[in-house]
Amino acid sequence: MPVLVAESLTEEEYHAAKAQAQNERRDSRLQKGAQISGELESGSARRELKGLDKAGCLSRFLWLWISELVDLAQTEPLTEESLGELPIPSRCEPLLDRFDEAWSMEQQKTKPSLVLAFFAAFRPVVWDTGAKEALIKMAQIAVPLVVKLLLEWYASGKGGLSEGVGYALILLALAIAFQGLLQAHNFMTLYQTGMDIRTILCARIYEKSLTVSAAERAKFTTGEIVNLMSADAEKMVFTCLLFHGLWTTPIFLVIAIYLLATLVGPAIAPGIGMLLLTAPIQGFVIFKQNQLQKEVMKHSDARVKLVNEVLQGVRVVKYYHWEASFEERLAAARREEVALIRKLASINAVNNSLMTTVPMLMLIAMLLTFWATGGEFKPEVIFVAVSLLVLIRFPLIMLPMTIGACVMGNISIKRIERFLLLEDMPRFQQQQLDSSGRLPLLEGDAKGTSKGGRRQEGGRLHGRLLDRQSAAAAALPPGKLTVKAGAFVWAAAAPEPAKEKAKEGPKEPAKEGEAAGAGESDPAGESLAAEPEETKEGGAGEGKKEGKGGGDEKSKGGFKLTLKEGFEVAPGTLMAVTGKVGSGKTSLLAALLGELDPYQAGPSQATHSSQATQAESKMEQSASPSSASEAPSLGGRAAYAAQQPWIMNATLRENVLFGRDFDETKYRHVLEVCCLGPDLAMMDAGDATEIGEKGINLSGGQKARVGLARAVYSDADVLLLDDVLAAVDAHVGRKLFEVCILGELRARGKTVVLVTNQLALLPLVDDVLVLLDGVVVEHGPCEQLRRRDSTSEFAKLMNEYVPDDEGGGVQGRASGGQSGDASAAAGAG
């Protein structure tokens, strides 16, 4: 028996210890979660006393609410639960409601501005913090003036003691009330506002990435979107902290210099001259900062894009032993970025050095000039002059930082604004405002939201992205599909500017998924996201081949899905979509989901040289050349099970629930009908087993069943299943079809659109739709289609592989090897 040297354990002992450790971690998490849930439900006094949201006025004003947290930190390590509840105004839903209303009104303008939208959403905060900032600056100016009065009182010897005590109390009040408490509260308000803006931007960028149309999505790489959420949104915090300095600092400097001039007279001229001499240098530095910051962001986007590419395809990198090549590419990208960051840091260092030394040089020049012109060195003059120059020093240091922060914030907000203004898919277009300038509430908004503003099942918060076709869809009963005749195309990648192309050199053609932003391509011209083990015959590879077939055409902007006639799918119907590889089955589901752009016919559009060209041309001739196809209408809610399900790095239960409330009875039933019971029995922690990134510790069949279980658990009215039976074994596929699709979904009246090439299953469905080269060539019940035209490709395949036997022959062959042969034949075309 081999021994593990590290722990001196046998293999059996090692696996037993590993399972025990996993169970202990799981029990610890469950115990901790139960404890936290108990505290939340019981509303314990300890939790009620913590946090800014529960503090009173005096506690807020004197910062007493933080004392309990400091005391707790002395006795035990702080955890997330120790911080208490987040204040309600800073929670995501209230913030999004406030922003969405302002942003929707801003989008009615010819040139919407994200900055103006945030100003409208946070207008009271802006005015409040601006007024406080002005008061703080006035208090800072008042301190030297009160010091001058105090020194004059002392030097003159006139006036009583009460006058001197009064001046001292005024200085104390200015220092504590204005420059202490008021400045601290204002700083916290600005920081909280910056965090609120960051929260809004992250939420809206994430939502936009899910709703943006394929054509617009091609304008941004995954790395750029990640940078928008991580780097650009983060800059808003620093920008908010220093924003008011743009207008208060110049006013403060003008007043301070005027007071200096009244004290020392013409002696202020050398100091002012020195300040004016440094102004052009500062302007040049700000210009260079702006320029370099843009270059840094471009290189950062390129590096993040490359890192994402490598991580997405790390398995392929390992297979082909490309580690050294990609390591060099990453190192080169990082070197270029670091070189620019060093240049930017050097510029900032020069600027900070100038701003640090200029006030001191101003003081020396002013005092020398004052002495040379015969000025009298009195305490009330010198002390006040030095105090004013000290006050000037900090704003002069902060002014370039303020301008730099606002410049970087403006660049970031423009980048985010450009992304948020991209066009959405038709069903996610924003709803128009009503006459009062507000977003109207949908039916169920009031009953669909809970006390804390949290969205519940069936309800939508106003201000969310709503369906542009909601009126048409609302007229349809849940589960009904209405598709009108027309054509739909995948969006092509946006052409790059000539200047950028000249810099980057020639590029290879776009690969699979790149046009729609699904992935990146490697230097060898292959998609790094491709997984070689999934290309096996009869498995998930069949779906992969279809993706490649459709992907090559769609990336060129040439693939077109053509519907010669419209069709309707009644609620509770089980419709199968079949066709050879690359015929557009996945594209049809994408069109139903609104992810394909309606095709606008025109004289310059080229047609396909395929077997379906004649039928397609007839359809195009009957369409209006200037009108685009109408998007399909879908009644109720839809769930989509993709060919390659997206698996989260979370537990198996969390992957099935996908954020929905946990119903144990329903959950167990879904696991049973999706044949996941035996898989859970093999896992150490059952459904609490942690699933790796992209489902690395799940087989292809397990991923498909988890994706199917997610769709079934969603309890949607329409389920779009993209070849979910291809990745599972024959007997599992039979059980899924009989128990889940026929027994569960069909029995509950759900509308199911099933993409499959298992011909033996087609006689068991209600409706069959046949695709050929992106054109719907046949549609109707299976028996009707096979008898309508015995010379058609579909009839030939059905008659050869699925004979029209009496009795239950078809049902038996659905579970046998014939289905695999039929699938292979259909794939071969």
KEKOLLO-747019 format. One record per residue (C-alpha): residue in three letters; x, y, z. Coordinates in steps of 0.2 Angstrom, whole numbers. Example, Ala and Ser with C-alpha at 12.3 -4.5 7.8 and 13.67 -1.06 7.14 Angstrom:
BEGIN
PT     r       x       y       z
PT   ala      62     -22      39
PT   ser      68      -5      36
***
This chain:
BEGIN
PT     r       x       y       z
PT   met       0       0       0
PT   pro       8      17      -5
PT   val      11      29       9
PT   leu       8      48       8
PT   val      25      54      15
PT   ala      18      71      20
PT   glu       6      64      34
PT   ser      13      46      34
PT   leu      -5      40      31
PT   thr     -11      26      20
PT   glu     -23      31       6
PT   glu     -38      24      15
PT   glu     -33      34      31
PT   tyr     -30      50      20
PT   his     -47      49      12
PT   ala     -55      45      28
PT   ala     -47      60      36
PT   lys     -51      71      22
PT   ala     -69      66      22
PT   gln     -69      69      41
PT   ala     -62      87      39
PT   gln     -74      91      26
PT   asn     -89      86      37
PT   glu     -82      96      51
PT   arg     -80     111      41
PT   arg     -98     108      34
PT   asp    -105     106      52
PT   ser     -95     122      58
PT   arg    -103     132      44
PT   leu    -120     125      47
PT   gln    -119     129      66
PT   lys    -112     146      63
PT   gly    -126     149      50
PT   ala    -139     143      62
PT   gln    -132     154      76
PT   ile    -132     170      65
PT   ser    -150     166      59
PT   gly    -156     163      77
PT   glu    -148     180      82
PT   leu    -157     189      67
PT   glu    -174     181      71
PT   ser    -173     184      90
PT   gly    -167     202      87
PT   ser    -154     200     102
PT   ala    -150     216     112
PT   arg    -132     214     108
PT   arg    -135     216      89
PT   glu    -148     229      91
PT   leu    -136     241     100
PT   lys    -122     240      86
PT   gly    -121     250      71
PT   leu    -124     267      65
PT   asp    -142     263      60
PT   lys    -147     260      78
PT   ala    -138     275      86
PT   gly    -147     290      93
PT   cys    -143     309      89
PT   leu    -131     311     103
PT   ser    -122     295      99
PT   arg    -121     300      81
PT   phe    -114     317      85
PT   leu    -101     312      98
PT   trp     -97     295      89
PT   leu    -102     286     105
PT   trp    -109     272      94
PT   ile     -92     265      90
PT   ser     -87     263     108
PT   glu     -96     246     109
PT   leu     -87     240      94
PT   val     -70     246     101
PT   asp     -73     237     117
PT   leu     -78     221     108
PT   ala     -62     221      97
PT   gln     -52     221     114
PT   thr     -60     204     119
PT   glu     -62     195     103
PT   pro     -58     196      84
PT   leu     -71     206      74
PT   thr     -82     197      62
PT   glu     -94     203      49
PT   glu    -108     200      61
PT   ser    -100     212      74
PT   leu    -103     227      62
PT   gly    -122     226      64
PT   glu    -134     230      51
PT   leu    -130     241      36
PT   pro    -140     258      37
PT   ile    -156     256      26
PT   pro    -151     271      15
PT   ser    -135     263      10
PT   arg    -143     246       6
PT   cys    -143     241     -12
PT   glu    -162     242     -16
PT   pro    -165     259      -9
PT   leu    -150     266     -18
PT   leu    -155     258     -35
PT   asp    -172     265     -34
PT   arg    -165     282     -31
PT   phe    -153     281     -45
PT   asp    -164     272     -58
PT   glu    -177     286     -57
PT   ala    -163     300     -60
PT   trp    -155     289     -73
PT   ser    -171     286     -82
PT   met    -175     304     -83
PT   glu    -157     308     -89
PT   gln    -159     296    -103
PT   gln    -173     306    -110
PT   lys    -160     319    -115
PT   thr    -151     319    -131
PT   lys    -134     317    -122
PT   pro    -137     308    -106
PT   ser    -124     311     -92
PT   leu    -120     299     -78
PT   val    -113     313     -68
PT   leu    -129     323     -69
PT   ala    -139     308     -64
PT   phe    -129     305     -49
PT   phe    -130     324     -44
PT   ala    -149     323     -46
PT   ala    -150     307     -36
PT   phe    -138     314     -22
PT   arg    -143     332     -23
PT   pro    -147     335      -5
PT   val    -131     326       0
PT   val    -121     337     -12
PT   trp    -128     353      -5
PT   asp    -127     348      13
PT   thr    -108     343      12
PT   gly    -104     358       1
PT   ala    -111     370      14
PT   lys    -102     360      28
PT   glu     -86     361      18
PT   ala     -88     380      16
PT   leu     -91     382      35
PT   ile     -75     372      38
PT   lys     -65     383      27
PT   met     -72     399      35
PT   ala     -68     392      52
PT   gln     -50     389      46
PT   ile     -49     407      40
PT   ala     -56     414      56
PT   val     -43     406      67
PT   pro     -28     418      62
PT   leu     -40     433      63
PT   val     -45     428      81
PT   val     -27     425      85
PT   lys     -23     443      78
PT   leu     -37     450      90
PT   leu     -30     440     105
PT   leu     -12     446     102
PT   glu     -18     464     100
PT   trp     -28     463     116
PT   tyr     -12     456     125
PT   ala       0     469     117
PT   ser     -12     484     121
PT   gly     -15     479     139
PT   lys     -33     486     137
PT   gly     -49     477     140
PT   gly     -53     465     154
PT   leu     -49     447     157
PT   ser     -66     442     150
PT   glu     -61     448     133
PT   gly     -46     437     132
PT   val     -55     422     139
PT   gly     -69     425     126
PT   tyr     -56     425     112
PT   ala     -48     409     119
PT   leu     -66     401     120
PT   ile     -69     406     102
PT   leu     -53     398      96
PT   leu     -57     382     106
PT   ala     -75     381      98
PT   leu     -67     384      80
PT   ala     -55     370      83
PT   ile     -67     357      91
PT   ala     -84     361      83
PT   phe     -79     366      66
PT   gln     -62     358      62
PT   gly     -65     343      73
PT   leu     -83     336      74
PT   leu     -90     345      58
PT   gln     -75     340      47
PT   ala     -76     322      53
PT   his     -94     320      50
PT   asn     -93     328      33
PT   phe     -78     317      29
PT   met     -89     302      34
PT   thr    -104     308      24
PT   leu     -93     310       8
PT   tyr     -85     293      10
PT   gln    -102     285      13
PT   thr    -108     293      -3
PT   gly     -93     287     -13
PT   met     -97     269      -7
PT   asp    -115     271     -11
PT   ile    -110     277     -29
PT   arg     -98     262     -30
PT   thr    -112     250     -25
PT   ile    -124     257     -38
PT   leu    -111     256     -52
PT   cys    -106     239     -48
PT   ala    -124     233     -47
PT   arg    -129     242     -63
PT   ile    -113     236     -73
PT   tyr    -116     218     -68
PT   glu    -135     219     -73
PT   lys    -130     228     -89
PT   ser    -118     214     -94
PT   leu    -133     202     -93
PT   thr    -145     212    -103
PT   val    -134     221    -116
PT   ser    -137     215    -134
PT   ala    -124     204    -143
PT   ala    -120     218    -155
PT   glu    -116     230    -142
PT   arg    -108     217    -130
PT   ala     -94     215    -144
PT   lys     -88     232    -141
PT   phe     -81     228    -123
PT   thr     -70     213    -118
PT   thr     -73     204    -102
PT   gly     -57     211     -95
PT   glu     -64     229     -98
PT   ile     -80     225     -90
PT   val     -71     218     -75
PT   asn     -60     234     -74
PT   leu     -76     244     -74
PT   met     -82     236     -58
PT   ser     -65     234     -49
PT   ala     -54     249     -54
PT   asp     -66     262     -61
PT   ala     -80     261     -49
PT   glu     -67     261     -34
PT   lys     -61     278     -40
PT   met     -78     286     -36
PT   val     -74     285     -17
PT   phe     -58     295     -18
PT   thr     -67     307     -31
PT   cys     -81     310     -19
PT   leu     -70     314      -4
PT   leu     -60     328     -14
PT   phe     -74     334     -25
PT   his     -79     350     -15
PT   gly     -60     355     -15
PT   leu     -62     360     -33
PT   trp     -72     375     -29
PT   thr     -68     378     -10
PT   thr     -49     378     -12
PT   pro     -48     392     -25
PT   ile     -60     403     -15
PT   phe     -50     399       1
PT   leu     -33     404      -7
PT   val     -40     420     -14
PT   ile     -46     425       4
PT   ala     -30     420      12
PT   ile     -19     429       0
PT   tyr     -30     445       2
PT   leu     -28     444      21
PT   leu      -9     442      19
PT   ala      -9     457       7
PT   thr     -18     468      21
PT   leu      -4     462      33
PT   val      12     464      24
PT   gly       7     475      10
PT   pro      18     475      -6
PT   ala      29     461       2
PT   ile      17     449      -4
PT   ala      21     452     -22
PT   pro      37     439     -23
PT   gly      26     426     -15
PT   ile      12     428     -27
PT   gly      24     429     -41
PT   met      32     412     -36
PT   leu      14     405     -35
PT   leu      10     411     -53
PT   leu      26     404     -59
PT   thr      22     387     -53
PT   ala       4     387     -61
PT   pro      10     383     -79
PT   ile      20     369     -72
PT   gln       5     362     -62
PT   gly      -6     364     -78
PT   phe       7     354     -88
PT   val       8     341     -74
PT   ile     -11     339     -74
PT   phe     -12     337     -92
PT   lys       2     323     -91
PT   gln      -8     315     -77
PT   asn     -23     314     -88
PT   gln     -14     307    -103
PT   leu      -4     294     -93
PT   gln     -20     289     -83
PT   lys     -29     285    -100
PT   glu     -14     275    -106
PT   val     -13     265     -89
PT   met     -31     261     -90
PT   lys     -29     254    -108
PT   his     -14     243    -103
PT   ser     -23     238     -88
PT   asp     -38     232     -98
PT   ala     -27     223    -110
PT   arg     -18     214     -95
PT   val     -34     209     -87
PT   lys     -41     203    -103
PT   leu     -25     192    -106
PT   val     -26     185     -88
PT   asn     -45     181     -90
PT   glu     -41     172    -106
PT   val     -27     162     -98
PT   leu     -38     157     -83
PT   gln     -53     153     -93
PT   gly     -42     141    -104
PT   val     -29     136     -91
PT   arg     -33     117     -95
PT   val     -29     120    -113
PT   val     -13     130    -108
PT   lys      -8     115     -98
PT   tyr     -12     102    -112
PT   tyr      -1     111    -125
PT   his      12     116    -113
PT   trp      10     134    -116
PT   glu      14     140     -99
PT   ala      31     148    -104
PT   ser      23     157    -119
PT   phe       9     165    -109
PT   glu      20     168     -94
PT   glu      31     179    -105
PT   arg      15     188    -113
PT   leu       8     192     -96
PT   ala      25     198     -90
PT   ala      27     209    -105
PT   ala      10     216    -102
PT   arg      13     219     -84
PT   arg      30     227     -88
PT   glu      22     240    -100
PT   glu       9     244     -87
PT   val      21     246     -73
PT   ala      32     257     -84
PT   leu      17     269     -87
PT   ile      13     268     -68
PT   arg      31     273     -64
PT   lys      30     288     -76
PT   leu      14     293     -68
PT   ala      21     291     -50
PT   ser      36     302     -56
PT   ile      25     316     -62
PT   asn      15     315     -46
PT   ala      31     316     -35
PT   val      38     331     -45
PT   asn      21     339     -42
PT   asn      20     335     -24
PT   ser      38     341     -21
PT   leu      34     358     -29
PT   met      18     360     -19
PT   thr      27     356      -3
PT   thr      42     368      -6
PT   val      32     383     -14
PT   pro      23     388       2
PT   met      40     388      12
PT   leu      48     398      -2
PT   met      34     410      -2
PT   leu      36     413      17
PT   ile      55     416      15
PT   ala      53     428       0
PT   met      39     437       9
PT   leu      48     440      25
PT   leu      64     445      17
PT   thr      54     458       6
PT   phe      45     464      21
PT   trp      61     467      31
PT   ala      69     475      15
PT   thr      55     487      13
PT   gly      56     493      31
PT   gly      41     483      38
PT   glu      39     482      57
PT   phe      40     464      64
PT   lys      26     464      77
PT   pro      19     448      84
PT   glu       1     452      78
PT   val       8     453      60
PT   ile      21     440      60
PT   phe      11     426      69
PT   val      -4     429      58
PT   ala       6     430      42
PT   val      14     413      46
PT   ser      -3     406      51
PT   leu     -10     411      35
PT   leu       5     404      25
PT   val       3     387      35
PT   leu     -15     387      30
PT   ile     -11     390      12
PT   arg       2     376      12
PT   phe     -10     361      14
PT   pro     -23     367       1
PT   leu      -9     370     -11
PT   ile      -3     352      -8
PT   met     -21     345     -10
PT   leu     -26     355     -25
PT   pro     -16     345     -37
PT   met     -22     329     -29
PT   thr     -40     335     -30
PT   ile     -38     339     -48
PT   gly     -30     323     -52
PT   ala     -43     313     -42
PT   cys     -57     322     -52
PT   val     -48     320     -68
PT   met     -47     301     -65
PT   gly     -65     300     -59
PT   asn     -71     309     -74
PT   ile     -62     297     -85
PT   ser     -69     282     -76
PT   ile     -86     289     -75
PT   lys     -86     292     -94
PT   arg     -80     274     -97
PT   ile     -94     267     -86
PT   glu    -107     279     -94
PT   arg    -102     272    -112
PT   phe    -105     255    -106
PT   leu    -122     259     -97
PT   leu    -128     267    -113
PT   leu    -126     252    -124
PT   glu    -142     245    -131
PT   asp    -151     231    -122
PT   met    -159     216    -129
PT   pro    -177     220    -135
PT   arg    -185     212    -120
PT   phe    -174     222    -108
PT   gln    -176     239    -115
PT   gln    -181     252    -101
PT   gln    -199     257     -99
PT   gln    -204     275    -103
PT   leu    -207     287     -89
PT   asp    -225     292     -85
PT   ser    -232     310     -86
PT   ser    -225     313     -68
PT   gly    -208     309     -73
PT   arg    -208     293     -63
PT   leu    -206     275     -68
PT   pro    -223     266     -67
PT   leu    -226     252     -56
PT   leu    -230     235     -63
PT   glu    -245     225     -56
PT   gly    -238     215     -41
PT   asp    -225     228     -36
PT   ala    -233     232     -20
PT   lys    -236     214     -15
PT   gly    -220     208     -22
PT   thr    -209     218     -11
PT   ser    -205     215       7
PT   lys    -203     227      21
PT   gly    -185     230      19
PT   gly    -186     233       0
PT   arg    -181     216      -4
PT   arg    -188     209     -20
PT   gln    -199     193     -18
PT   glu    -205     180     -31
PT   gly    -217     188     -44
PT   gly    -214     206     -40
PT   arg    -202     219     -47
PT   leu    -196     235     -39
PT   his    -200     250     -49
PT   gly    -184     257     -58
PT   arg    -178     240     -63
PT   leu    -176     235     -81
PT   leu    -192     230     -88
PT   asp    -198     221    -104
PT   arg    -201     232    -118
PT   gln    -214     220    -125
PT   ser    -222     218    -108
PT   ala    -239     224    -116
PT   ala    -238     211    -129
PT   ala    -232     198    -117
PT   ala    -245     202    -104
PT   ala    -259     198    -117
PT   leu    -252     181    -118
PT   pro    -257     167    -106
PT   pro    -242     160     -96
PT   gly    -233     147    -106
PT   lys    -238     153    -123
PT   leu    -225     157    -137
PT   thr    -229     168    -152
PT   val    -216     169    -165
PT   lys    -219     179    -181
PT   ala    -211     177    -198
PT   gly    -194     185    -200
PT   ala    -175     183    -198
PT   phe    -163     185    -184
PT   val    -144     187    -185
PT   trp    -130     186    -172
PT   ala    -121     202    -170
PT   ala    -103     204    -178
PT   ala     -89     211    -168
PT   ala     -87     230    -169
PT   pro     -73     235    -181
PT   glu     -58     242    -172
PT   pro     -52     260    -177
PT   ala     -39     261    -190
PT   lys     -26     269    -178
PT   glu     -28     255    -165
PT   lys     -26     242    -179
PT   ala     -11     250    -184
PT   lys      -4     249    -167
PT   glu      -8     231    -163
PT   gly      -4     224    -180
PT   pro     -14     211    -190
PT   lys     -26     201    -181
PT   glu     -32     183    -184
PT   pro     -51     180    -188
PT   ala     -62     181    -173
PT   lys     -65     164    -165
PT   glu     -80     155    -157
PT   gly     -90     166    -145
PT   glu     -79     181    -147
PT   ala     -92     191    -156
PT   ala    -104     189    -142
PT   gly     -91     192    -129
PT   ala     -91     174    -123
PT   gly     -72     171    -123
PT   glu     -55     176    -130
PT   ser     -44     168    -143
PT   asp     -26     161    -140
PT   pro     -11     165    -151
PT   ala     -13     148    -160
PT   gly     -30     153    -166
PT   glu     -40     141    -155
PT   ser     -52     146    -141
PT   leu     -44     143    -124
PT   ala     -61     140    -117
PT   ala     -63     124    -127
PT   glu     -62     108    -117
PT   pro     -54      94    -127
PT   glu     -62      80    -117
PT   glu     -80      86    -122
PT   thr     -78      83    -140
PT   lys     -82      64    -138
PT   glu     -94      57    -150
PT   gly    -112      57    -143
PT   gly    -108      67    -128
PT   ala    -107      86    -125
PT   gly     -95      87    -140
PT   glu    -110      87    -152
PT   gly    -116     103    -144
PT   lys     -98     109    -145
PT   lys     -97     106    -163
PT   glu    -113     115    -166
PT   gly    -107     129    -156
PT   lys     -92     130    -167
PT   gly    -102     128    -183
PT   gly    -113     142    -178
PT   gly    -100     152    -170
PT   asp     -89     154    -185
PT   glu    -103     161    -195
PT   lys    -110     172    -182
PT   ser     -93     179    -178
PT   lys     -92     185    -197
PT   gly    -109     192    -195
PT   gly    -116     181    -208
PT   phe    -126     168    -199
PT   lys    -145     171    -201
PT   leu    -160     162    -193
PT   thr    -174     162    -205
PT   leu    -193     159    -200
PT   lys    -203     157    -216
PT   glu    -219     157    -207
PT   gly    -224     162    -189
PT   phe    -229     149    -177
PT   glu    -237     148    -159
PT   val    -234     136    -145
PT   ala    -248     133    -134
PT   pro    -246     132    -115
PT   gly    -241     115    -109
PT   thr    -234     110    -126
PT   leu    -218      99    -128
PT   met    -210     105    -144
PT   ala    -194      97    -150
PT   val    -181     106    -161
PT   thr    -170      96    -172
PT   gly    -157      98    -186
PT   lys    -140      94    -191
PT   val    -125     102    -182
PT   gly    -123     120    -186
PT   ser    -141     122    -192
PT   gly    -146     135    -179
PT   lys    -155     126    -165
PT   thr    -146     135    -151
PT   ser    -149     151    -161
PT   leu    -167     148    -161
PT   leu    -167     147    -142
PT   ala    -157     163    -142
PT   ala    -170     172    -153
PT   leu    -184     166    -141
PT   leu    -173     174    -127
PT   gly    -171     190    -137
PT   glu    -152     188    -138
PT   leu    -152     188    -157
PT   asp    -154     205    -167
PT   pro    -169     206    -178
PT   tyr    -163     206    -196
PT   gln    -166     222    -206
PT   ala    -167     217    -225
PT   gly    -158     228    -237
PT   pro    -152     228    -255
PT   ser    -134     226    -250
PT   gln    -137     211    -239
PT   ala    -129     195    -246
PT   thr    -138     178    -245
PT   his    -131     162    -240
PT   ser    -126     149    -252
PT   ser    -134     134    -243
PT   gln    -147     121    -246
PT   ala    -160     133    -239
PT   thr    -156     148    -250
PT   gln    -171     147    -261
PT   ala    -183     146    -247
PT   glu    -174     160    -238
PT   ser    -175     171    -253
PT   lys    -193     169    -255
PT   met    -196     174    -237
PT   glu    -185     189    -239
PT   gln    -194     195    -255
PT   ser    -211     194    -246
PT   ala    -204     205    -232
PT   ser    -203     224    -232
PT   pro    -185     229    -236
PT   ser    -185     243    -224
PT   ser    -193     234    -209
PT   ala    -184     224    -196
PT   ser    -192     207    -190
PT   glu    -202     208    -174
PT   ala    -195     199    -158
PT   pro    -204     184    -152
PT   ser    -216     186    -137
PT   leu    -216     175    -122
PT   gly    -230     173    -110
PT   gly    -225     172     -92
PT   arg    -207     168     -85
PT   ala    -194     158     -95
PT   ala    -180     147     -89
PT   tyr    -165     142    -100
PT   ala    -154     126     -98
PT   ala    -139     129    -109
PT   gln    -129     116    -118
PT   gln    -114     120    -106
PT   pro    -122     125     -90
PT   trp    -114     139     -80
PT   ile    -108     131     -64
PT   met    -104     143     -49
PT   asn     -90     140     -37
PT   ala    -102     136     -23
PT   thr    -111     121     -15
PT   leu    -122     110     -26
PT   arg    -137     116     -17
PT   glu    -133     134     -21
PT   asn    -130     130     -39
PT   val    -148     122     -40
PT   leu    -157     136     -30
PT   phe    -148     150     -40
PT   gly    -153     163     -27
PT   arg    -171     157     -25
PT   asp    -179     153      -8
PT   phe    -176     135      -1
PT   asp    -191     124      -1
PT   glu    -185     107       5
PT   thr    -200      97      -2
PT   lys    -199     105     -19
PT   tyr    -180     104     -19
PT   arg    -179      85     -15
PT   his    -192      82     -28
PT   val    -182      91     -41
PT   leu    -166      82     -37
PT   glu    -176      65     -38
PT   val    -184      69     -55
PT   cys    -167      75     -62
PT   cys    -158      59     -57
PT   leu    -146      68     -45
PT   gly    -149      56     -30
PT   pro    -136      43     -34
PT   asp    -123      57     -37
PT   leu    -127      65     -20
PT   ala    -124      48     -12
PT   met    -107      47     -19
PT   met    -102      64     -13
PT   asp     -94      66       4
PT   ala    -105      81      10
PT   gly    -120      78      -1
PT   asp    -128      93      -8
PT   ala    -116     104       3
PT   thr    -101      98      -8
PT   glu     -91     113     -14
PT   ile     -91     113     -33
PT   gly     -75     120     -41
PT   glu     -74     134     -53
PT   lys     -84     130     -69
PT   gly     -89     113     -61
PT   ile     -71     106     -62
PT   asn     -76      92     -50
PT   leu     -92      87     -60
PT   ser     -93      76     -75
PT   gly    -102      83     -91
PT   gly    -118      73     -87
PT   gln    -118      80     -69
PT   lys    -116      97     -75
PT   ala    -131      95     -88
PT   arg    -142      88     -74
PT   val    -138     102     -62
PT   gly    -142     115     -75
PT   leu    -158     105     -79
PT   ala    -162     105     -60
PT   arg    -159     123     -59
PT   ala    -172     126     -73
PT   val    -185     114     -66
PT   tyr    -183     122     -48
PT   ser    -186     140     -55
PT   asp    -204     134     -59
PT   ala    -205     145     -74
PT   asp    -219     144     -87
PT   val    -208     141    -102
PT   leu    -192     130    -101
PT   leu    -179     131    -115
PT   leu    -168     115    -114
PT   asp    -153     115    -126
PT   asp    -149      97    -129
PT   val    -148      93    -110
PT   leu    -149      74    -115
PT   ala    -134      73    -125
PT   ala    -121      73    -111
PT   val    -129      59    -101
PT   asp    -129      40    -103
PT   ala    -143      32    -113
PT   his    -152      25     -98
PT   val    -151      41     -88
PT   gly    -157      51    -104
PT   arg    -172      39    -105
PT   lys    -176      42     -87
PT   leu    -174      61     -88
PT   phe    -185      61    -103
PT   glu    -199      50     -95
PT   val    -198      56     -77
PT   cys    -193      74     -79
PT   ile    -199      81     -96
PT   leu    -214      70     -98
PT   gly    -219      66     -81
PT   glu    -215      82     -71
PT   leu    -215      96     -83
PT   arg    -228      91     -95
PT   ala    -239      84     -82
PT   arg    -238     101     -73
PT   gly    -243     110     -89
PT   lys    -226     118     -92
PT   thr    -221     123    -110
PT   val    -205     115    -115
PT   val    -194     118    -130
PT   leu    -182     104    -131
PT   val    -167     104    -143
PT   thr    -162      86    -147
PT   asn    -155      75    -160
PT   gln    -161      59    -153
PT   leu    -174      55    -166
PT   ala    -182      41    -156
PT   leu    -189      53    -144
PT   leu    -198      64    -158
PT   pro    -214      53    -159
PT   leu    -217      56    -141
PT   val    -217      75    -142
PT   asp    -232      86    -147
PT   asp    -223      96    -160
PT   val    -207      95    -170
PT   leu    -198     110    -178
PT   val    -184     105    -191
PT   leu    -170     117    -195
PT   leu    -158     117    -210
PT   asp    -144     129    -212
PT   gly    -153     142    -201
PT   val    -170     140    -210
PT   val    -185     132    -202
PT   val    -190     120    -216
PT   glu    -203     109    -207
PT   his    -214     111    -193
PT   gly    -228     100    -186
PT   pro    -232      84    -177
PT   cys    -219      70    -180
PT   glu    -231      58    -189
PT   gln    -238      72    -200
PT   leu    -220      77    -205
PT   arg    -214      60    -209
PT   arg    -229      56    -220
PT   arg    -230      74    -228
PT   asp    -215      72    -239
PT   ser    -206      55    -239
PT   thr    -192      62    -249
PT   ser    -187      75    -236
PT   glu    -171      73    -226
PT   phe    -181      72    -210
PT   ala    -193      58    -216
PT   lys    -178      48    -223
PT   leu    -169      49    -206
PT   met    -185      45    -196
PT   asn    -190      30    -208
PT   glu    -172      23    -207
PT   tyr    -169      24    -188
PT   val    -186      25    -181
PT   pro    -198      13    -190
PT   asp    -216      16    -188
PT   asp    -219       0    -177
PT   glu    -235      -4    -169
PT   gly    -235      -4    -150
PT   gly    -221       2    -139
PT   gly    -207       0    -150
PT   val    -203      18    -151
PT   gln    -203      19    -132
PT   gly    -191       4    -131
PT   arg    -179      11    -144
PT   ala    -178      28    -135
PT   ser    -168      19    -122
PT   gly    -157       9    -133
PT   gly    -142      11    -144
PT   gln    -153      16    -159
PT   ser    -154      33    -152
PT   gly    -136      36    -152
PT   asp    -135      30    -170
PT   ala    -149      41    -175
PT   ser    -140      56    -166
PT   ala    -124      53    -175
PT   ala    -133      51    -192
PT   ala    -142      68    -188
PT   gly    -126      76    -184
PT   ala    -118      70    -200
PT   gly    -132      78    -209
***
